[in-house]
């Protein structure tokens, strides 16, 4: 079994050593001590860290990542099937996120009801910032994003 030092894992994954310690504290990855009492990782930690980074980029919370990772047994290297099971847990979350981002993309060209009155169509949708009575922030955008 190949043993990886924390520095080597950090370098290969493009993360700080402190990030690995943080992931470990959160139970997302685990290490062991070698005969010299040095912290070491199994090679599959690289894949775990890579998946954590990718999932975070997609906006999946660390809590959700930890929950999904709990299905991967620590005692052995996860198989393709293990990863398949894990990714199916995220499918609904990712679909919801994709739909949200599509709505956001399609809404940003019009008035979002933020009070700036800087767009041509603001007087139609938010005359004299009447939407301020409904609360702070981009009222129209918030409403749209909550609809689904
Ligand atoms: S975009 Fe800000 S109020 Fe219309």
Backbone and ligand atoms as CSV (ligand in chain L), in Angstrom:
chain,resi,resn,atom,element,x,y,z
A,1,UNK,N,N,0.843,-1.199,0.000
A,1,UNK,CA,C,0.000,0.000,0.000
A,1,UNK,C,C,0.880,1.250,0.000
A,2,UNK,N,N,0.592,2.163,-0.926
A,2,UNK,CA,C,1.368,3.409,-0.977
A,2,UNK,C,C,0.942,4.327,0.161
A,3,UNK,N,N,1.906,4.915,0.808
A,3,UNK,CA,C,1.616,5.871,1.892
A,3,UNK,C,C,1.956,7.269,1.418
A,4,UNK,N,N,1.046,8.174,1.649
A,4,UNK,CA,C,1.241,9.550,1.210
A,4,UNK,C,C,1.363,10.466,2.418
A,5,UNK,N,N,2.355,11.347,2.383
A,5,UNK,CA,C,2.478,12.333,3.460
A,5,UNK,C,C,1.454,13.437,3.205
A,6,UNK,N,N,1.172,14.202,4.227
A,6,UNK,CA,C,0.183,15.276,4.087
A,6,UNK,C,C,0.647,16.317,3.059
A,7,UNK,N,N,1.940,16.594,3.042
A,7,UNK,CA,C,2.472,17.576,2.091
A,7,UNK,C,C,2.327,17.106,0.656
A,8,UNK,N,N,2.567,15.827,0.458
A,8,UNK,CA,C,2.467,15.266,-0.899
A,8,UNK,C,C,1.012,15.270,-1.381
A,9,UNK,N,N,0.102,14.922,-0.480
A,9,UNK,CA,C,-1.329,14.933,-0.844
A,9,UNK,C,C,-1.753,16.359,-1.167
A,10,UNK,N,N,-1.318,17.300,-0.324
A,10,UNK,CA,C,-1.702,18.710,-0.533
A,10,UNK,C,C,-1.216,19.185,-1.895
A,11,UNK,N,N,0.028,18.854,-2.206
A,11,UNK,CA,C,0.609,19.301,-3.471
A,11,UNK,C,C,-0.122,18.674,-4.658
A,12,UNK,N,N,-0.368,17.382,-4.575
A,12,UNK,CA,C,-1.020,16.684,-5.699
A,12,UNK,C,C,-2.448,17.170,-5.906
A,13,UNK,N,N,-3.118,17.496,-4.815
A,13,UNK,CA,C,-4.531,17.914,-4.902
A,13,UNK,C,C,-4.690,19.424,-5.110
A,14,UNK,N,N,-3.615,20.167,-4.914
A,14,UNK,CA,C,-3.712,21.622,-5.081
A,14,UNK,C,C,-4.462,22.274,-3.943
A,15,UNK,N,N,-4.298,21.749,-2.733
A,15,UNK,CA,C,-4.930,22.362,-1.554
A,15,UNK,C,C,-3.865,22.612,-0.493
A,16,UNK,N,N,-4.207,23.425,0.492
A,16,UNK,CA,C,-3.275,23.673,1.594
A,16,UNK,C,C,-3.302,22.492,2.564
A,17,UNK,N,N,-2.215,22.342,3.288
A,17,UNK,CA,C,-2.155,21.305,4.321
A,17,UNK,C,C,-3.272,21.548,5.349
A,18,UNK,N,N,-3.494,22.824,5.665
A,18,UNK,CA,C,-4.537,23.149,6.650
A,18,UNK,C,C,-5.928,22.704,6.163
A,19,UNK,N,N,-6.119,22.719,4.843
A,19,UNK,CA,C,-7.400,22.260,4.289
A,19,UNK,C,C,-7.573,20.763,4.548
A,20,UNK,N,N,-6.490,20.031,4.382
A,20,UNK,CA,C,-6.570,18.576,4.631
A,20,UNK,C,C,-6.868,18.300,6.105
A,21,UNK,N,N,-6.225,19.080,6.967
A,21,UNK,CA,C,-6.502,18.910,8.402
A,21,UNK,C,C,-7.962,19.230,8.699
A,22,UNK,N,N,-8.469,20.262,8.046
A,22,UNK,CA,C,-9.874,20.643,8.229
A,22,UNK,C,C,-10.806,19.521,7.752
A,23,UNK,N,N,-10.527,18.986,6.582
A,23,UNK,CA,C,-11.351,17.884,6.053
A,23,UNK,C,C,-11.310,16.694,7.017
A,24,UNK,N,N,-10.155,16.480,7.588
A,24,UNK,CA,C,-10.009,15.349,8.504
A,24,UNK,C,C,-10.805,15.584,9.792
A,25,UNK,N,N,-10.731,16.805,10.266
A,25,UNK,CA,C,-11.514,17.171,11.467
A,25,UNK,C,C,-12.994,16.937,11.240
A,26,UNK,N,N,-13.429,17.216,9.999
A,26,UNK,CA,C,-14.851,17.058,9.659
A,26,UNK,C,C,-15.210,15.614,9.328
A,27,UNK,N,N,-14.241,14.747,9.354
A,27,UNK,CA,C,-14.504,13.333,9.095
A,27,UNK,C,C,-14.630,12.982,7.625
A,28,UNK,N,N,-14.182,13.886,6.747
A,28,UNK,CA,C,-14.305,13.641,5.305
A,28,UNK,C,C,-13.181,12.749,4.782
A,29,UNK,N,N,-12.038,12.839,5.407
A,29,UNK,CA,C,-10.915,11.974,5.048
A,29,UNK,C,C,-10.295,11.455,6.345
A,30,UNK,N,N,-9.483,10.421,6.220
A,30,UNK,CA,C,-8.830,9.927,7.433
A,30,UNK,C,C,-7.390,9.541,7.125
A,31,UNK,N,N,-6.575,9.583,8.161
A,31,UNK,CA,C,-5.164,9.238,8.015
A,31,UNK,C,C,-4.826,8.156,9.037
A,32,UNK,N,N,-3.610,7.725,8.989
A,32,UNK,CA,C,-3.131,6.775,9.998
A,32,UNK,C,C,-1.697,7.156,10.336
A,33,UNK,N,N,-1.171,6.559,11.381
A,33,UNK,CA,C,0.213,6.838,11.779
A,33,UNK,C,C,1.095,5.687,11.309
A,34,UNK,N,N,2.228,6.014,10.714
A,34,UNK,CA,C,3.156,4.944,10.314
A,34,UNK,C,C,4.046,4.571,11.504
A,35,UNK,N,N,4.979,3.681,11.265
A,35,UNK,CA,C,5.812,3.184,12.381
A,35,UNK,C,C,6.632,4.312,13.014
A,36,UNK,N,N,6.892,5.375,12.255
A,36,UNK,CA,C,7.636,6.518,12.804
A,36,UNK,C,C,6.709,7.549,13.418
A,37,UNK,N,N,5.439,7.186,13.612
A,37,UNK,CA,C,4.402,8.058,14.178
A,37,UNK,C,C,4.130,9.294,13.314
A,38,UNK,N,N,4.348,9.144,11.997
A,38,UNK,CA,C,4.025,10.258,11.095
A,38,UNK,C,C,2.660,10.025,10.465
A,39,UNK,N,N,1.955,11.127,10.228
A,39,UNK,CA,C,0.624,11.049,9.627
A,39,UNK,C,C,0.751,10.631,8.158
A,40,UNK,N,N,0.011,9.625,7.797
A,40,UNK,CA,C,0.048,9.154,6.411
A,40,UNK,C,C,-1.367,8.917,5.890
A,41,UNK,N,N,-1.486,8.982,4.555
A,41,UNK,CA,C,-2.781,8.746,3.914
A,41,UNK,C,C,-2.652,7.626,2.896
A,42,UNK,N,N,-3.778,6.918,2.682
A,42,UNK,CA,C,-3.824,5.942,1.593
A,42,UNK,C,C,-4.040,6.739,0.302
A,43,UNK,N,N,-3.632,6.160,-0.820
A,43,UNK,CA,C,-3.693,6.881,-2.096
A,43,UNK,C,C,-5.109,7.342,-2.456
A,44,UNK,N,N,-6.130,6.592,-2.031
A,44,UNK,CA,C,-7.489,6.972,-2.446
A,44,UNK,C,C,-7.951,8.291,-1.821
A,45,UNK,N,N,-7.170,8.819,-0.873
A,45,UNK,CA,C,-7.526,10.120,-0.300
A,45,UNK,C,C,-7.502,11.211,-1.383
A,46,UNK,N,N,-6.666,10.994,-2.391
A,46,UNK,CA,C,-6.547,11.985,-3.470
A,46,UNK,C,C,-7.868,12.107,-4.225
A,47,UNK,N,N,-8.476,10.971,-4.454
A,47,UNK,CA,C,-9.768,10.995,-5.150
A,47,UNK,C,C,-10.838,11.646,-4.250
A,48,UNK,N,N,-10.791,11.290,-2.976
A,48,UNK,CA,C,-11.772,11.881,-2.053
A,48,UNK,C,C,-11.637,13.396,-2.018
A,49,UNK,N,N,-10.406,13.879,-1.901
A,49,UNK,CA,C,-10.193,15.332,-1.843
A,49,UNK,C,C,-10.636,15.979,-3.156
A,50,UNK,N,N,-10.340,15.320,-4.272
A,50,UNK,CA,C,-10.738,15.862,-5.572
A,50,UNK,C,C,-12.252,15.953,-5.683
A,51,UNK,N,N,-12.939,14.929,-5.185
A,51,UNK,CA,C,-14.412,14.939,-5.232
A,51,UNK,C,C,-14.958,16.027,-4.294
A,52,UNK,N,N,-14.342,16.175,-3.124
A,52,UNK,CA,C,-14.787,17.221,-2.194
A,52,UNK,C,C,-14.677,18.593,-2.865
A,53,UNK,N,N,-13.533,18.838,-3.491
A,53,UNK,CA,C,-13.314,20.133,-4.146
A,53,UNK,C,C,-14.336,20.377,-5.265
A,54,UNK,N,N,-14.543,19.338,-6.076
A,54,UNK,CA,C,-15.486,19.468,-7.190
A,54,UNK,C,C,-16.899,19.692,-6.660
A,55,UNK,N,N,-17.274,18.958,-5.630
A,55,UNK,CA,C,-18.626,19.089,-5.067
A,55,UNK,C,C,-18.814,20.481,-4.465
A,56,UNK,N,N,-17.773,20.970,-3.787
A,56,UNK,CA,C,-17.865,22.312,-3.206
A,56,UNK,C,C,-18.033,23.362,-4.298
A,57,UNK,N,N,-17.330,23.163,-5.400
A,57,UNK,CA,C,-17.444,24.091,-6.529
A,57,UNK,C,C,-18.873,24.114,-7.058
A,58,UNK,N,N,-19.536,22.976,-6.973
A,58,UNK,CA,C,-20.926,22.888,-7.444
A,58,UNK,C,C,-21.895,23.395,-6.393
A,59,UNK,N,N,-21.366,23.812,-5.249
A,59,UNK,CA,C,-22.223,24.391,-4.224
A,59,UNK,C,C,-22.797,23.382,-3.249
A,60,UNK,N,N,-22.292,22.171,-3.267
A,60,UNK,CA,C,-22.775,21.166,-2.318
A,60,UNK,C,C,-22.107,21.429,-0.966
A,61,UNK,N,N,-22.892,21.439,0.080
A,61,UNK,CA,C,-22.363,21.795,1.399
A,61,UNK,C,C,-21.451,20.690,1.933
A,62,UNK,N,N,-20.557,21.095,2.832
A,62,UNK,CA,C,-19.658,20.110,3.438
A,62,UNK,C,C,-20.450,19.058,4.211
A,63,UNK,N,N,-21.549,19.501,4.822
A,63,UNK,CA,C,-22.386,18.559,5.578
A,63,UNK,C,C,-22.945,17.486,4.650
A,64,UNK,N,N,-23.386,17.923,3.465
A,64,UNK,CA,C,-23.947,16.972,2.513
A,64,UNK,C,C,-22.855,16.045,1.968
A,65,UNK,N,N,-21.662,16.610,1.780
A,65,UNK,CA,C,-20.539,15.792,1.316
A,65,UNK,C,C,-20.201,14.740,2.382
A,66,UNK,N,N,-20.165,15.192,3.645
A,66,UNK,CA,C,-19.841,14.274,4.742
A,66,UNK,C,C,-20.879,13.154,4.817
A,67,UNK,N,N,-22.142,13.521,4.631
A,67,UNK,CA,C,-23.224,12.529,4.685
A,67,UNK,C,C,-23.047,11.488,3.579
A,68,UNK,N,N,-22.722,11.988,2.383
A,68,UNK,CA,C,-22.539,11.078,1.254
A,68,UNK,C,C,-21.287,10.211,1.462
A,69,UNK,N,N,-20.249,10.819,1.993
A,69,UNK,CA,C,-19.003,10.084,2.211
A,69,UNK,C,C,-19.161,9.002,3.289
A,70,UNK,N,N,-20.133,9.183,4.151
A,70,UNK,CA,C,-20.347,8.197,5.204
A,70,UNK,C,C,-20.715,6.844,4.596
A,71,UNK,N,N,-21.170,6.867,3.339
A,71,UNK,CA,C,-21.520,5.601,2.677
A,71,UNK,C,C,-20.277,4.891,2.140
A,72,UNK,N,N,-19.153,5.615,2.115
A,72,UNK,CA,C,-17.913,4.986,1.658
A,72,UNK,C,C,-17.198,4.401,2.869
A,73,UNK,N,N,-16.922,3.158,2.832
A,73,UNK,CA,C,-16.274,2.540,3.982
A,73,UNK,C,C,-14.793,2.906,4.017
A,74,UNK,N,N,-14.329,3.280,5.191
A,74,UNK,CA,C,-12.939,3.710,5.362
A,74,UNK,C,C,-11.934,2.574,5.233
A,75,UNK,N,N,-12.400,1.384,5.541
A,75,UNK,CA,C,-11.463,0.266,5.623
A,75,UNK,C,C,-10.909,-0.155,4.258
A,76,UNK,N,N,-11.630,0.228,3.209
A,76,UNK,CA,C,-11.133,-0.203,1.892
A,76,UNK,C,C,-11.277,0.938,0.882
A,77,UNK,N,N,-10.576,0.795,-0.231
A,77,UNK,CA,C,-10.659,1.806,-1.283
A,77,UNK,C,C,-12.037,1.721,-1.935
A,78,UNK,N,N,-12.754,2.849,-2.039
A,78,UNK,CA,C,-14.084,2.796,-2.647
A,78,UNK,C,C,-14.032,2.294,-4.091
A,79,UNK,N,N,-15.018,1.496,-4.424
A,79,UNK,CA,C,-15.100,0.959,-5.783
A,79,UNK,C,C,-15.942,1.890,-6.648
A,80,UNK,N,N,-16.013,1.544,-7.927
A,80,UNK,CA,C,-16.848,2.325,-8.851
A,80,UNK,C,C,-18.302,2.336,-8.369
A,81,UNK,N,N,-18.732,1.199,-7.844
A,81,UNK,CA,C,-20.107,1.073,-7.354
A,81,UNK,C,C,-20.360,2.005,-6.170
A,82,UNK,N,N,-19.356,2.081,-5.295
A,82,UNK,CA,C,-19.466,2.981,-4.138
A,82,UNK,C,C,-19.656,4.427,-4.606
A,83,UNK,N,N,-18.853,4.808,-5.585
A,83,UNK,CA,C,-18.927,6.189,-6.084
A,83,UNK,C,C,-20.264,6.433,-6.791
A,84,UNK,N,N,-20.752,5.379,-7.447
A,84,UNK,CA,C,-22.033,5.484,-8.141
A,84,UNK,C,C,-23.159,5.744,-7.134
A,85,UNK,N,N,-23.114,5.007,-6.029
A,85,UNK,CA,C,-24.113,5.160,-4.970
A,85,UNK,C,C,-24.059,6.585,-4.410
A,86,UNK,N,N,-22.838,7.046,-4.218
A,86,UNK,CA,C,-22.644,8.397,-3.669
A,86,UNK,C,C,-23.193,9.457,-4.632
A,87,UNK,N,N,-22.867,9.334,-5.916
A,87,UNK,CA,C,-23.293,10.371,-6.860
A,87,UNK,C,C,-24.802,10.386,-7.044
A,88,UNK,N,N,-25.439,9.216,-6.889
A,88,UNK,CA,C,-26.895,9.197,-7.036
A,88,UNK,C,C,-27.556,9.977,-5.897
A,89,UNK,N,N,-26.899,10.042,-4.747
A,89,UNK,CA,C,-27.426,10.824,-3.623
A,89,UNK,C,C,-27.472,12.313,-3.975
A,90,UNK,N,N,-26.544,12.742,-4.811
A,90,UNK,CA,C,-26.447,14.165,-5.151
A,90,UNK,C,C,-27.266,14.553,-6.374
A,91,UNK,N,N,-27.782,13.545,-7.074
A,91,UNK,CA,C,-28.449,13.829,-8.334
A,91,UNK,C,C,-29.566,14.863,-8.201
A,92,UNK,N,N,-30.462,14.647,-7.216
A,92,UNK,CA,C,-31.582,15.565,-7.035
A,92,UNK,C,C,-31.092,16.955,-6.665
A,93,UNK,N,N,-30.109,16.988,-5.770
A,93,UNK,CA,C,-29.557,18.271,-5.324
A,93,UNK,C,C,-28.941,19.023,-6.509
A,94,UNK,N,N,-28.248,18.295,-7.351
A,94,UNK,CA,C,-27.611,18.941,-8.504
A,94,UNK,C,C,-28.646,19.408,-9.516
A,95,UNK,N,N,-29.678,18.606,-9.734
A,95,UNK,CA,C,-30.734,19.006,-10.664
A,95,UNK,C,C,-31.412,20.287,-10.192
A,96,UNK,N,N,-31.689,20.359,-8.877
A,96,UNK,CA,C,-32.309,21.551,-8.309
A,96,UNK,C,C,-31.395,22.755,-8.503
A,97,UNK,N,N,-30.114,22.535,-8.252
A,97,UNK,CA,C,-29.143,23.626,-8.383
A,97,UNK,C,C,-29.035,24.101,-9.832
A,98,UNK,N,N,-29.028,23.164,-10.758
A,98,UNK,CA,C,-28.933,23.522,-12.184
A,98,UNK,C,C,-30.143,24.358,-12.588
A,99,UNK,N,N,-31.328,23.916,-12.148
A,99,UNK,CA,C,-32.560,24.656,-12.476
A,99,UNK,C,C,-32.497,26.070,-11.889
A,100,UNK,N,N,-31.987,26.170,-10.668
A,100,UNK,CA,C,-31.862,27.469,-9.990
A,100,UNK,C,C,-30.919,28.380,-10.784
A,101,UNK,N,N,-29.784,27.842,-11.184
A,101,UNK,CA,C,-28.802,28.650,-11.909
A,101,UNK,C,C,-29.327,29.063,-13.286
A,102,UNK,N,N,-30.116,28.190,-13.902
A,102,UNK,CA,C,-30.694,28.547,-15.205
A,102,UNK,C,C,-31.676,29.710,-15.053
A,103,UNK,N,N,-32.476,29.657,-13.972
A,103,UNK,CA,C,-33.427,30.749,-13.726
A,103,UNK,C,C,-32.676,32.039,-13.440
A,104,UNK,N,N,-31.614,31.916,-12.672
A,104,UNK,CA,C,-30.811,33.089,-12.346
A,104,UNK,C,C,-30.230,33.693,-13.627
A,105,UNK,N,N,-29.656,32.845,-14.453
A,105,UNK,CA,C,-29.065,33.312,-15.720
A,105,UNK,C,C,-30.120,34.038,-16.564
A,106,UNK,N,N,-31.329,33.473,-16.636
A,106,UNK,CA,C,-32.352,34.039,-17.493
A,106,UNK,C,C,-32.996,35.286,-16.900
A,107,UNK,N,N,-32.812,35.521,-15.598
A,107,UNK,CA,C,-33.464,36.667,-14.948
A,107,UNK,C,C,-32.571,37.891,-14.869
A,108,UNK,N,N,-31.290,37.710,-15.039
A,108,UNK,CA,C,-30.372,38.816,-14.763
A,108,UNK,C,C,-30.393,39.933,-15.798
A,109,UNK,N,N,-31.052,39.700,-16.911
A,109,UNK,CA,C,-31.066,40.741,-17.939
A,109,UNK,C,C,-32.224,41.719,-17.748
A,110,UNK,N,N,-33.185,41.382,-16.906
A,110,UNK,CA,C,-34.322,42.270,-16.677
A,110,UNK,C,C,-34.267,42.919,-15.312
A,111,UNK,N,N,-35.344,43.617,-14.950
A,111,UNK,CA,C,-35.423,44.243,-13.627
A,111,UNK,C,C,-35.526,43.151,-12.562
A,112,UNK,N,N,-34.711,43.255,-11.550
A,112,UNK,CA,C,-34.758,42.260,-10.472
A,112,UNK,C,C,-35.395,42.831,-9.201
A,113,UNK,N,N,-35.818,44.086,-9.286
A,113,UNK,CA,C,-36.526,44.700,-8.160
A,113,UNK,C,C,-35.636,45.056,-6.985
A,114,UNK,N,N,-34.405,45.446,-7.289
A,114,UNK,CA,C,-33.442,45.701,-6.201
A,114,UNK,C,C,-33.455,47.138,-5.697
A,115,UNK,N,N,-34.159,48.027,-6.407
A,115,UNK,CA,C,-34.210,49.415,-5.960
A,115,UNK,C,C,-33.261,50.341,-6.706
A,116,UNK,N,N,-32.483,49.799,-7.639
A,116,UNK,CA,C,-31.512,50.652,-8.343
A,116,UNK,C,C,-32.175,51.513,-9.411
A,117,UNK,N,N,-33.278,51.028,-9.973
A,117,UNK,CA,C,-34.016,51.705,-11.039
A,117,UNK,C,C,-33.106,52.096,-12.206
A,118,UNK,N,N,-32.159,51.258,-12.498
A,118,UNK,CA,C,-31.172,51.592,-13.526
A,118,UNK,C,C,-31.460,50.963,-14.889
A,119,UNK,N,N,-32.467,50.103,-14.955
A,119,UNK,CA,C,-32.771,49.455,-16.228
A,119,UNK,C,C,-33.979,50.143,-16.851
A,120,UNK,N,N,-34.070,49.993,-18.178
A,120,UNK,CA,C,-35.181,50.630,-18.902
A,120,UNK,C,C,-36.537,50.157,-18.387
A,121,UNK,N,N,-36.620,48.880,-18.031
A,121,UNK,CA,C,-37.917,48.335,-17.632
A,121,UNK,C,C,-38.198,48.426,-16.125
A,122,UNK,N,N,-37.292,49.053,-15.373
A,122,UNK,CA,C,-37.552,49.215,-13.933
A,122,UNK,C,C,-38.843,49.986,-13.640
A,123,UNK,N,N,-39.097,51.081,-14.379
A,123,UNK,CA,C,-40.344,51.824,-14.081
A,123,UNK,C,C,-41.595,50.969,-14.254
A,124,UNK,N,N,-41.515,49.939,-15.087
A,124,UNK,CA,C,-42.686,49.071,-15.298
A,124,UNK,C,C,-42.834,48.107,-14.117
A,125,UNK,N,N,-41.744,47.480,-13.750
A,125,UNK,CA,C,-41.811,46.444,-12.721
A,125,UNK,C,C,-41.658,46.974,-11.295
A,126,UNK,N,N,-40.975,48.115,-11.183
A,126,UNK,CA,C,-40.687,48.619,-9.835
A,126,UNK,C,C,-40.785,50.147,-9.818
A,127,UNK,N,N,-41.948,50.650,-10.170
A,127,UNK,CA,C,-42.149,52.093,-10.271
A,127,UNK,C,C,-41.799,52.794,-8.954
A,128,UNK,N,N,-40.876,53.752,-9.040
A,128,UNK,CA,C,-40.415,54.508,-7.870
A,128,UNK,C,C,-40.050,53.588,-6.690
A,129,UNK,N,N,-39.552,52.498,-7.006
A,129,UNK,CA,C,-39.126,51.486,-6.016
A,129,UNK,C,C,-40.253,51.117,-5.036
A,130,UNK,N,N,-41.438,50.883,-5.595
A,130,UNK,CA,C,-42.567,50.476,-4.738
A,130,UNK,C,C,-42.300,49.119,-4.066
A,131,UNK,N,N,-41.387,48.347,-4.661
A,131,UNK,CA,C,-41.124,47.011,-4.117
A,131,UNK,C,C,-40.396,47.034,-2.783
A,132,UNK,N,N,-39.853,48.212,-2.424
A,132,UNK,CA,C,-39.157,48.298,-1.130
A,132,UNK,C,C,-40.099,47.937,0.021
A,133,UNK,N,N,-41.390,48.140,-0.202
A,133,UNK,CA,C,-42.366,47.825,0.848
A,133,UNK,C,C,-42.452,46.319,1.115
A,134,UNK,N,N,-41.941,45.526,0.173
A,134,UNK,CA,C,-42.001,44.067,0.349
A,134,UNK,C,C,-40.752,43.503,1.026
A,135,UNK,N,N,-39.772,44.389,1.265
A,135,UNK,CA,C,-38.564,43.911,1.951
A,135,UNK,C,C,-37.300,44.330,1.244
A,136,UNK,N,N,-36.167,44.011,1.872
A,136,UNK,CA,C,-34.881,44.397,1.277
A,136,UNK,C,C,-34.440,43.442,0.164
A,137,UNK,N,N,-33.437,43.870,-0.584
A,137,UNK,CA,C,-32.838,42.990,-1.600
A,137,UNK,C,C,-33.570,43.018,-2.922
A,138,UNK,N,N,-33.173,42.160,-3.859
A,138,UNK,CA,C,-33.791,42.109,-5.186
A,138,UNK,C,C,-35.130,41.358,-5.114
A,139,UNK,N,N,-36.185,42.066,-4.818
A,139,UNK,CA,C,-37.487,41.463,-4.504
A,139,UNK,C,C,-37.997,40.545,-5.623
A,140,UNK,N,N,-37.898,41.030,-6.859
A,140,UNK,CA,C,-38.422,40.216,-7.971
A,140,UNK,C,C,-37.592,38.943,-8.163
A,141,UNK,N,N,-36.295,39.099,-8.064
A,141,UNK,CA,C,-35.417,37.937,-8.232
A,141,UNK,C,C,-35.652,36.925,-7.108
A,142,UNK,N,N,-35.739,37.437,-5.883
A,142,UNK,CA,C,-35.974,36.545,-4.739
A,142,UNK,C,C,-37.277,35.769,-4.906
A,143,UNK,N,N,-38.307,36.468,-5.392
A,143,UNK,CA,C,-39.611,35.813,-5.589
A,143,UNK,C,C,-39.480,34.699,-6.620
A,144,UNK,N,N,-38.806,35.030,-7.715
A,144,UNK,CA,C,-38.643,34.069,-8.805
A,144,UNK,C,C,-37.861,32.839,-8.337
A,145,UNK,N,N,-36.818,33.084,-7.555
A,145,UNK,CA,C,-35.976,31.981,-7.124
A,145,UNK,C,C,-36.694,31.093,-6.112
A,146,UNK,N,N,-37.665,31.670,-5.394
A,146,UNK,CA,C,-38.392,30.882,-4.392
A,146,UNK,C,C,-39.514,30.053,-5.012
A,147,UNK,N,N,-39.887,30.419,-6.263
A,147,UNK,CA,C,-41.044,29.774,-6.873
A,147,UNK,C,C,-40.883,28.269,-7.038
A,148,UNK,N,N,-39.664,27.797,-7.210
A,148,UNK,CA,C,-39.507,26.369,-7.542
A,148,UNK,C,C,-38.880,25.577,-6.423
L,1,LIG,S1,S,-32.993,46.331,-11.683
L,1,LIG,FE1,FE,-32.892,47.327,-9.765
L,1,LIG,S2,S,-34.896,48.071,-9.517
L,1,LIG,FE2,FE,-34.931,47.254,-11.495
